[in-house]
Amino acid sequence: MNEPLNPEQLRSLTPLNVLSEQQWRELRSQLRPHPLLAGQLLFRQGDQARLTYYLLAGELLLQGADGQQQRVRAGSEASCHPLSPSLPRLHEARALSDASVLAIDTATLNRLLTWRLAYQDLLLELGQNHEEVEWLERLLENPLFAKVPPSNVRAMLARLQRIELPAGSTVLHEGDVGDCCYFLKSGRAEVFRGAGSDHQVLAELEVGACFGEEALLADRPRNATVTLLDDGVVLRLDRQDFFSLLKAPVVNEVSLGEAARLLNAGAQWLDVRLQEEYERAHALQSLNMPLQLLRLKARLLDKERTYLCYCDSGKRSASAVFLLSQLGFDAYSLRNGLDALPAVQRDGLLCESGAGYLVRSGGRIERSR
């Protein structure tokens, strides 16, 4: 009863039927039927849970505020569409027989649908020209590209430089100046720091990955080396094109006043400086997660929460927002960083001994002094 649904079972459900199989894989953890017993309530009128429901088996009764009723049977035309999709709900839904329903996070579904419809024409056009589109589809399914207009993507594709490389080739070196970023069109790549006994593997990249952007955003040397594990193809995007086509629409910035409003709504400061900088002075209740550890430690963050990133100049926080956007987080950068704040605002934001949080080895988060 709780086995994942397969794509064939989803093809009749609107608008799930326009999603790609890659997108269904992203939804896989949610694509499980939930049982209802006869008489059990699914939701009340006025319910505001951000879930999209479909009836998979059995029969439901929808009743509106005016008393009008509608029976929905699995397999009917009505069951192929979301149940009372408006929020707050316009109906009460109750099982008339033992039944099962599918419940999908509405925000995730809307993001996938927006991407699919926005880029569908582009993918069809490229496919008709017999171009490989799998890498691009994987790239565009990255949450980062939910913020990039299709016109920017088209311009980016026209400016990419294709480079074919054999396995073992080094695409970028730790310590080099960053003048471009790359997309992995085919093959696999490994990201690591150090050499010999200090060699530390940070990540393995697959088709559709973007890498090398951190040096551009932070205006610092490359902080890692990337080598190909297989024969592959990388696509090079120059610095100026990266900034105009990708950074501008992706890295959201806020003033201190706008940050205060977001904090009141539940956001949290994320200090991306080194721990030594953090311990000298930091925002109250902030979490310290240095930029160089962010990719490894981001799993400790809450995707339901908004993060307000800050550093001294704003460059490291811009890198953090770009990375967090790739990982599906909602994040903002403090505009121009701490150094741009008037002294009275900076002193009001930072404290030397106020409580905050540190990320420790092993994935622990603990209170700072």
C-alpha positions as CSV (number, residue, x, y, z in Angstrom):
1,M,0.0,0.0,0.0
2,N,2.9,2.3,0.7
3,E,5.1,1.4,-2.3
4,P,6.2,4.4,-4.5
5,L,4.0,5.2,-7.4
6,N,5.5,4.6,-10.8
7,P,5.4,7.1,-13.7
8,E,2.7,5.2,-15.5
9,Q,0.4,5.7,-12.5
10,L,1.1,9.4,-12.6
11,R,0.5,10.1,-16.3
12,S,-3.3,10.6,-15.8
13,L,-2.8,13.2,-13.0
14,T,-3.0,16.9,-14.1
15,P,-0.6,18.8,-14.0
16,L,1.8,16.1,-12.9
17,N,1.6,14.6,-16.4
18,V,3.7,17.4,-17.8
19,L,6.7,16.8,-15.5
20,S,9.8,14.9,-16.8
21,E,10.9,11.6,-15.3
22,Q,13.9,13.5,-13.8
23,Q,11.4,15.7,-12.0
24,W,9.4,12.7,-10.8
25,R,12.6,11.3,-9.4
26,E,13.0,14.6,-7.4
27,L,9.4,14.0,-6.0
28,R,10.0,10.3,-5.4
29,S,10.0,10.6,-1.6
30,Q,6.5,12.2,-1.8
31,L,5.0,9.8,-4.4
32,R,3.6,7.4,-1.9
33,P,-0.1,6.7,-1.3
34,H,-1.6,7.6,2.1
35,P,-4.4,5.4,3.3
36,L,-7.7,6.8,4.6
37,L,-10.3,4.7,6.4
38,A,-14.0,5.1,5.6
39,G,-15.3,8.2,7.4
40,Q,-11.9,9.7,8.0
41,L,-11.5,13.4,7.4
42,L,-8.8,14.4,4.8
43,F,-9.1,18.2,5.3
44,R,-11.6,20.7,6.6
45,Q,-13.1,23.7,4.9
46,G,-10.7,26.6,5.5
47,D,-7.6,24.3,5.8
48,Q,-4.5,26.1,4.7
49,A,-1.9,23.3,4.5
50,R,0.2,23.8,1.4
51,L,-0.4,20.3,0.0
52,T,-1.8,19.2,-3.3
53,Y,-4.1,16.1,-3.0
54,Y,-5.1,13.5,-5.6
55,L,-7.5,10.6,-5.0
56,L,-5.9,7.3,-6.0
57,A,-8.3,4.7,-4.7
58,G,-11.8,4.6,-3.1
59,E,-14.4,7.4,-2.9
60,L,-14.4,10.8,-1.2
61,L,-17.1,13.3,-0.4
62,L,-16.4,17.0,-1.0
63,Q,-18.9,19.4,0.8
64,G,-18.8,23.2,0.4
65,A,-20.0,25.9,2.8
66,D,-23.3,26.1,1.0
67,G,-24.0,22.4,1.7
68,Q,-23.5,21.3,-1.9
69,Q,-21.8,17.9,-2.1
70,Q,-19.7,16.2,-4.8
71,R,-18.7,12.5,-4.8
72,V,-15.3,11.8,-6.3
73,R,-14.4,8.3,-7.3
74,A,-10.9,7.1,-8.1
75,G,-10.5,6.7,-11.9
76,S,-13.0,9.4,-12.7
77,E,-12.2,12.7,-14.5
78,A,-12.5,14.6,-11.3
79,S,-9.9,12.4,-9.6
80,C,-7.3,13.3,-12.2
81,H,-7.2,16.8,-10.8
82,P,-6.2,18.2,-7.4
83,L,-8.9,18.0,-4.7
84,S,-10.2,21.5,-3.7
85,P,-6.9,23.2,-4.7
86,S,-7.7,26.7,-3.5
87,L,-6.3,28.0,-0.2
88,P,-8.0,28.3,2.2
89,R,-9.9,25.1,1.2
90,L,-13.4,25.7,-0.1
91,H,-14.6,22.2,0.9
92,E,-14.4,19.6,3.6
93,A,-13.2,16.2,2.2
94,R,-14.1,12.9,3.9
95,A,-13.6,9.3,2.8
96,L,-16.8,7.5,2.0
97,S,-14.9,4.2,1.7
98,D,-11.5,3.0,2.5
99,A,-9.3,5.1,0.2
100,S,-5.8,6.3,-0.6
101,V,-4.6,9.7,-1.6
102,L,-1.4,11.3,-2.9
103,A,-0.2,14.4,-1.0
104,I,2.5,16.6,-2.6
105,D,4.2,19.7,-1.2
106,T,2.6,22.5,-3.3
107,A,5.6,24.8,-3.3
108,T,7.8,22.1,-4.7
109,L,5.2,21.1,-7.3
110,N,4.8,24.8,-8.4
111,R,8.6,25.2,-8.7
112,L,8.9,22.1,-10.9
113,L,5.9,23.2,-13.0
114,T,7.2,26.7,-13.5
115,W,10.5,25.4,-14.6
116,R,9.0,22.9,-17.0
117,L,6.7,25.3,-18.7
118,A,9.2,28.1,-18.8
119,Y,11.9,26.1,-20.5
120,Q,9.8,23.5,-22.4
121,D,10.0,25.5,-25.7
122,L,13.8,25.9,-25.4
123,L,14.3,22.1,-24.8
124,L,12.0,21.2,-27.7
125,E,13.9,23.6,-30.0
126,L,17.3,22.2,-29.1
127,G,16.0,18.6,-29.4
128,Q,14.6,19.4,-32.9
129,N,18.1,20.6,-33.8
130,H,19.5,17.2,-32.7
131,E,21.4,18.7,-29.8
132,E,22.0,16.9,-26.5
133,V,19.6,18.3,-23.9
134,E,19.9,15.9,-21.0
135,W,22.7,17.9,-19.4
136,L,20.7,21.1,-19.8
137,E,17.6,19.6,-18.4
138,R,19.5,18.4,-15.3
139,L,21.1,21.9,-15.0
140,L,17.8,23.7,-15.3
141,E,16.2,21.5,-12.7
142,N,18.6,22.9,-10.2
143,P,16.6,25.3,-7.9
144,L,19.2,28.0,-8.9
145,F,17.6,28.3,-12.3
146,A,14.1,28.9,-11.0
147,K,15.4,32.5,-10.6
148,V,17.1,32.8,-14.0
149,P,14.9,34.1,-16.8
150,P,14.7,31.9,-20.0
151,S,16.1,34.8,-22.0
152,N,19.3,34.7,-19.9
153,V,19.6,30.9,-20.4
154,R,19.3,31.3,-24.1
155,A,22.0,34.0,-24.1
156,M,24.2,31.8,-21.8
157,L,24.0,28.9,-24.2
158,A,25.2,31.1,-27.1
159,R,28.2,32.1,-25.1
160,L,29.4,28.7,-23.7
161,Q,32.7,27.4,-25.0
162,R,32.8,23.6,-25.4
163,I,36.0,21.8,-24.2
164,E,36.5,18.0,-24.6
165,L,38.9,16.4,-22.1
166,P,40.1,12.9,-21.3
167,A,39.8,11.3,-17.9
168,G,42.3,12.6,-15.3
169,S,42.3,16.1,-16.8
170,T,42.4,19.0,-14.3
171,V,39.8,21.6,-15.2
172,L,40.7,24.1,-12.6
173,H,43.5,24.3,-9.9
174,E,43.3,25.3,-6.3
175,G,45.0,28.7,-5.9
176,D,44.5,29.8,-9.5
177,V,42.7,33.1,-10.3
178,G,39.1,32.6,-11.2
179,D,38.2,34.1,-14.6
180,C,35.3,31.7,-15.6
181,C,32.9,29.0,-14.4
182,Y,32.1,25.7,-15.9
183,F,29.2,23.3,-16.5
184,L,29.7,19.6,-16.8
185,K,28.0,18.4,-20.0
186,S,29.2,14.8,-19.9
187,G,31.3,12.6,-17.6
188,R,31.9,12.9,-13.8
189,A,34.3,15.1,-11.9
190,E,35.9,15.2,-8.5
191,V,36.3,18.3,-6.3
192,F,39.2,18.2,-3.8
193,R,41.6,20.3,-1.7
194,G,45.2,19.8,-0.8
195,A,47.6,17.1,-2.0
196,G,49.3,14.0,-0.6
197,S,48.3,13.3,3.0
198,D,46.3,16.5,3.0
199,H,44.1,15.4,0.1
200,Q,40.5,16.0,0.9
201,V,37.6,15.0,-1.5
202,L,34.8,17.5,-1.2
203,A,32.3,16.3,-3.8
204,E,31.7,14.3,-6.9
205,L,30.0,16.2,-9.7
206,E,27.6,14.7,-12.3
207,V,26.2,15.9,-15.6
208,G,24.6,19.3,-15.3
209,A,26.8,20.5,-12.4
210,C,28.0,24.1,-12.2
211,F,31.5,24.7,-10.7
212,G,34.1,27.3,-10.4
213,E,31.6,30.1,-9.5
214,E,32.8,30.6,-5.9
215,A,36.1,32.2,-7.0
216,L,34.1,34.7,-9.2
217,L,31.7,35.6,-6.5
218,A,34.2,36.0,-3.8
219,D,36.9,37.6,-6.0
220,R,39.4,35.2,-4.6
221,P,41.7,32.4,-5.9
222,R,40.1,29.0,-6.6
223,N,39.6,27.2,-3.3
224,A,39.6,23.7,-4.7
225,T,40.8,21.5,-7.6
226,V,38.4,19.8,-10.1
227,T,39.5,16.8,-12.2
228,L,37.6,14.6,-14.5
229,L,37.0,11.0,-13.4
230,D,35.8,10.0,-17.0
231,D,36.3,11.3,-20.5
232,G,34.0,14.3,-20.6
233,V,32.9,17.6,-22.0
234,V,32.9,20.9,-20.0
235,L,31.3,24.2,-21.1
236,R,33.2,27.4,-20.1
237,L,31.3,30.6,-19.3
238,D,33.4,33.8,-19.0
239,R,33.4,35.9,-15.9
240,Q,31.5,38.9,-17.3
241,D,28.8,36.6,-18.8
242,F,28.4,34.8,-15.5
243,F,27.8,38.1,-13.6
244,S,25.4,39.5,-16.1
245,L,23.4,36.4,-16.9
246,L,23.5,34.3,-13.7
247,K,24.6,36.3,-10.6
248,A,22.3,39.3,-11.2
249,P,19.0,37.4,-11.1
250,V,20.1,34.9,-8.4
251,V,21.9,36.7,-5.6
252,N,19.2,38.6,-3.7
253,E,20.5,41.4,-1.5
254,V,18.8,43.2,1.5
255,S,19.5,46.3,3.5
256,L,19.7,46.0,7.3
257,G,16.2,47.3,7.6
258,E,14.8,44.7,5.2
259,A,16.8,42.0,7.1
260,A,15.1,43.1,10.3
261,R,11.7,42.5,8.8
262,L,12.7,39.1,7.6
263,L,14.2,38.2,11.0
264,N,10.8,39.1,12.6
265,A,9.2,36.6,10.2
266,G,11.5,33.8,11.3
267,A,14.7,34.2,9.3
268,Q,18.1,33.6,10.8
269,W,21.5,35.3,10.3
270,L,24.1,33.1,8.7
271,D,27.7,34.3,9.3
272,V,29.9,32.9,6.5
273,R,33.2,34.3,7.9
274,L,35.9,32.3,9.6
275,Q,35.2,31.1,13.1
276,E,38.0,33.4,14.4
277,E,36.2,36.4,12.8
278,Y,32.9,35.2,14.1
279,E,34.1,34.9,17.7
280,R,35.4,38.5,17.7
281,A,31.9,39.9,17.0
282,H,28.8,38.5,15.5
283,A,25.0,39.0,15.2
284,L,22.9,37.7,18.1
285,Q,21.5,34.2,17.5
286,S,23.5,33.9,14.2
287,L,24.8,30.6,13.0
288,N,28.5,30.5,11.9
289,M,29.1,28.3,8.9
290,P,32.3,29.4,7.1
291,L,32.0,29.7,3.3
292,Q,34.6,27.0,2.7
293,L,32.5,24.5,4.7
294,L,29.1,25.5,3.5
295,R,28.7,22.9,0.7
296,L,29.6,20.2,3.2
297,K,27.5,21.5,6.1
298,A,24.4,22.8,4.3
299,R,22.5,19.6,5.1
300,L,22.3,21.0,8.7
301,L,20.3,24.0,7.6
302,D,16.5,24.0,7.5
303,K,14.9,24.4,4.0
304,E,11.8,25.8,5.6
305,R,13.8,28.8,6.9
306,T,15.2,31.9,5.3
307,Y,18.9,32.7,5.8
308,L,20.4,36.1,5.9
309,C,24.1,35.8,5.0
310,Y,26.7,38.3,6.0
311,C,30.5,38.8,5.9
312,D,32.8,41.9,5.8
313,S,32.6,43.0,2.2
314,G,29.5,41.1,0.9
315,K,31.5,39.0,-1.5
316,R,31.6,35.8,0.6
317,S,27.9,36.2,1.5
318,A,27.1,36.5,-2.3
319,S,28.9,33.2,-2.8
320,A,27.0,31.7,0.0
321,V,23.6,32.8,-1.4
322,F,24.5,31.5,-4.9
323,L,25.5,28.1,-3.4
324,L,22.4,27.9,-1.2
325,S,20.2,28.8,-4.1
326,Q,21.7,25.8,-6.0
327,L,20.8,23.6,-3.0
328,G,17.2,24.8,-2.9
329,F,17.4,27.2,0.1
330,D,15.9,30.7,0.4
331,A,18.7,33.1,1.2
332,Y,19.7,36.8,1.0
333,S,23.0,38.6,1.3
334,L,23.5,41.7,3.4
335,R,24.1,44.4,0.8
336,N,27.8,45.3,0.6
337,G,28.5,43.5,3.9
338,L,29.3,44.7,7.4
339,D,32.0,47.2,6.3
340,A,29.4,49.3,4.5
341,L,27.2,49.8,7.6
342,P,27.4,53.1,9.5
343,A,29.2,52.6,12.8
344,V,26.0,52.9,14.8
345,Q,24.3,50.2,12.8
346,R,27.3,47.9,12.8
347,D,27.7,48.3,16.6
348,G,24.0,47.6,17.1
349,L,24.2,44.4,14.9
350,L,27.4,42.9,16.3
351,C,28.2,41.8,19.8
352,E,31.4,40.3,21.2
353,S,29.8,37.8,23.7
354,G,26.1,37.4,22.7
355,A,24.9,33.9,22.1
356,G,25.1,32.3,18.6
357,Y,25.7,28.9,17.1
358,L,28.8,27.1,15.8
359,V,29.0,24.2,13.4
360,R,31.5,21.6,14.7
361,S,33.1,18.6,13.1
362,G,30.8,15.6,12.8
363,G,27.8,17.8,11.9
364,R,27.1,19.1,15.5
365,I,25.7,22.6,16.0
366,E,26.4,24.0,19.4
367,R,25.9,27.3,21.2
368,S,28.8,29.8,21.1
369,R,29.7,32.1,24.0
